[in-house]
Amino acid sequence: MVLSDSHNFYGWRQALRRAESKVGLEHIEIEREAPTPSTSDRQVSASRRARRRGTPLIHIDAAHVRAALAGAVDLDQVRQRMAAEGLELRVATHPNGEPKGLLLRRSGVTEWLAGTSIDRSFSLPKVQALLNQNRLVQHAQHQAAEHAQRAHQTHVSQPVLPRLRG
């Protein structure tokens, strides 16, 4: 009786172990290096485009963009903070003038990168939502400070009257 091992994908390992034991070899497990992170199709395309044009591959660190977005309430603040890091920000628009996305580049580099090619969280709707949230937080903090100041002024401005014994 013959059994097919065509669906036994790891059968070669079993055959190798049997051959090792017949010959007297000892099997040693070799530690493998951690797998390198896979390169996305976008990264491969960007690399090929850069090689074809003869330009350096553009890399923008997402941490710099996150730092520029932290606490900012509008895109002008983000632009100013990014300029300090040597980055430029532009809003891409549809032909009818509607905004469609964010474009970033290093100062002095001609090629713009889409925000989402750096990190998915840098899409225009997500950045606008973050800026709105920052604006609301800043407004709430401002109101709380005003309320505390008014409460302090009211408390200080009331005269203290002596108690009468009677």
N, C-alpha and C positions, 0 to 999 in steps of 0.2 A: 504494500500500500504506500503510495506517494502522497505527501501533503504539500500543498502549495504554500509558500511563505511570501507570496507577492504582496499581501496586505500587512505583513509584519515589518513595519518601517524600522524597527530597532533590532531586527534579527541579526544584522551584521555585528552588533555589539555582543550578542550572545555567542556567535560563531567565533569572534575574536577572543573572548574570554576562554572558550574551550580550547582554542589553539594555543593560547598563552599557557594554560595549565598543562597541556600535553608536552610542551617544549620546556616547561619549567621556568617561564618568565613570571615576574611578579607585576601585577597591575598597580600603577601609581596614579592617583588622582591629581591632576595639575589644576591649580587655582587659576581661574580665568580673570582677566582684567574686567573691570566694570565696563559695560557697553557704553560707547560714546553716544551722546545724544544724536538722534537722527536729524539729518538736515532736511528742512522742508523744501518743497518744490519752489517756493518763492526765493529761498536763499540760493538754491542752485541756479535759478534763472538770473538772479541779480549778479551772481558770480560770473556766469557766462557772458552776460551783457557787459560787465566791467572789463573782462578780458578782450571781448570783441572790439570795444571802443578804445582800449588801451588806457583806461582810467583806473584809478585805485578803487577797490571795493569800499563802498560807503558803509560805515557802521555807526549807528547812533545808539548809545547806551540808554536803555529804557529807564534806568534809575535817574538820569538827568531830566528826562521828561516828567517823571513822577514828581521829582523835587520841584520842578517849575509849576506843576499843577497844584501842589499842596498849598491850600489856603488861598489860592487865587480866585477872584470872583468874576473876572472877564478875560477874554483872549488878549487884550492889550497888556495886562499884568503878566500873563504867561509869556508873551513875546519878549517883554523886558527881561524877565528872569532867564529865558532861554538865550537871549543875546549875551548875557553875562557868562553863559556856558559855551559860547561860540556856536550856537545853533540858531537857525531861522525857522519861522513858522508862517505858513500861508494857508488860507482857506481856499480849497478848490471849489469852483462853482460850475453849475450846469450852464449851457448856453443861454437859458432864460434868466440867469442871475441867481438862482437858488443855490445855497451852499450844499455841497455834497460830501466833503471830507477834508481832513487835515493833511497837509504836506509839510515835511520837515527836511532840512538839509543842514550840513555843516557849512559854516561861513567859508566862502571861497570855492565851494564845490558846485558844479553846475547841475547835477542831477538831484531831483527832489524824490523823497521816499514817502509813500503813503503812511499815515500814522498807524494803520492796521498792519503794515508789514513789519513794524517794530514790535508791536504788541496789540492784541485784539482789543484791549481796553482803551486804545487811543483812537477809536472811531469817533466821528463828530458827535453823534447822539450821546455816546457815553461820556465824552468830555464835557458836553453842554450840561448833562445831568449832574456831573461832579461840580462844575462851576456854580450851578444853581443851588446845590446842596451847601457849598462853601458860603454862598451869598446868604442863605437862610441862617446858617450857623453864626455868621458874623453879625447879622441883623439881630438875632436873639441875644447874643453877647452884649451888643450895644444897648439894647433895651434893658437888659438886666443891670448893666452898669448905671444907666440913667435912673432906673427905679431905686437902686441902692443909694444913689446920690440924693434923690428927692427925699427918701426916707430919712437920711442923715440930716439934711437941711431942716426938715420938719421937726425932727427930734431936738435939734440944737436951738431952733428959733423960738420954741415955747418957753416962756419965762417960768422960773421955778418960784412958786409962792410959798412963803413960810406958813406953817400950820399954826392955827390959832387954838389956844387952850381955852376951854371954856366951860 
